[in-house]
Amino acid sequence: MTSEQAIELGGLNYGVEKRPLFAPAWEGTYVEAPGFYANVRTDNNEILGVVKGRYRIVQNKDAFSFFDSIIDKGEAIFETAGALGRGERIFVTAKLPDDMLVRGEKVEKYIMLTNSHDGSTTIIAGFTPIRVVCNNTLTAALKNLDNKVSISHTASAESRLREASRVMGIASKYMDEVNMAFESMTTRRLTDLELKHYIETVMKSATKEEESDKDASTRMKNLVDQVYSFTITHPTQTTEAAYRTLWGAYNGISGFYNFLKDYKSADQKMRDMNYGYANDKISKAFDLAARMI
């Protein structure tokens, strides 16, 4: 299907308008806040964010149309579409047809396209490998290649083709390099001490700042023990590729944030895994693993 059809099926076919902002003055009167506007959903009048005058809205139905040429050629297929919060951030995921093999384990390649109406981001394409055996989201930023790129929204068909080709070119290079890094991780075996040190290094600062040193130390020890236990005992962690290897350690961190961490809602988990603290921790786990190999 096209991006517009995916948007429709995902319930994202609402419009957004930029409307003036007003503040209470006196006796039921209001004054306009010059230079500031509210981005408002036209279907239910929900305010999605406050932006400045120069902000340009990209409607949901248009946000990912640049990628339709890739879909048409069979180089990817839209798989999911959704929104976060009140609809201030929307996304679609596109699966690439060829999978990675990491010492025999299948890792699927995805591109996540996101757009926001709260002024926080432009249109972004993010590259996300997912380990199939456990459905782990594997966040990995390479030194010479980021795992997210900004997209220039344009009405020109020629420009849209250029953007699509650019994204696919970066995605191809990124996935090749990540695949090599993952493969190298499977050959690096870890002693018990190395594994615990790896987990401690990544999870450092995962305790609350207001806790006393003693409380923080106890909480950190419990957290490390929990991640360590998952890393060496969970069935997805005892495969030939993962058991007591750097690949397994990296997936132990990802597995914690995918499956063990308690989130208040699916919305919060989605935010955290893709844009927040969990995303940062899994990236840190990859960075440390890359240094160790």
Salt bridges, closest charged atoms under 4 A:
GLU17 OE1 - ARG19 NE 3.07
ASP43 OD2 - ARG41 NH2 2.63
GLU46 OE1 - ARG86 NE 3.75
ASP62 OD1 - LYS61 NZ 3.33
GLU75 OE2 - LYS73 NZ 3.82
GLU88 OE2 - ARG271 NH2 2.83
ASP98 OD2 - LYS109 NZ 3.02
ASP99 OD1 - LYS95 NZ 3.21
ASP99 OD2 - LYS106 NZ 3.88
GLU105 OE1 - ARG131 NE 2.75
GLU158 OE2 - ARG162 NH1 3.32
GLU163 OE2 - ARG166 NE 3.17
ASP192 OD1 - ARG244 NH1 2.87
GLU194 OE1 - ARG188 NH1 3.56
GLU211 OE2 - ARG219 NE 3.83
ASP225 OD2 - LYS221 NZ 2.94
GLU240 OE2 - ARG103 NH2 3.32
ASP267 OD1 - ARG271 NE 2.91
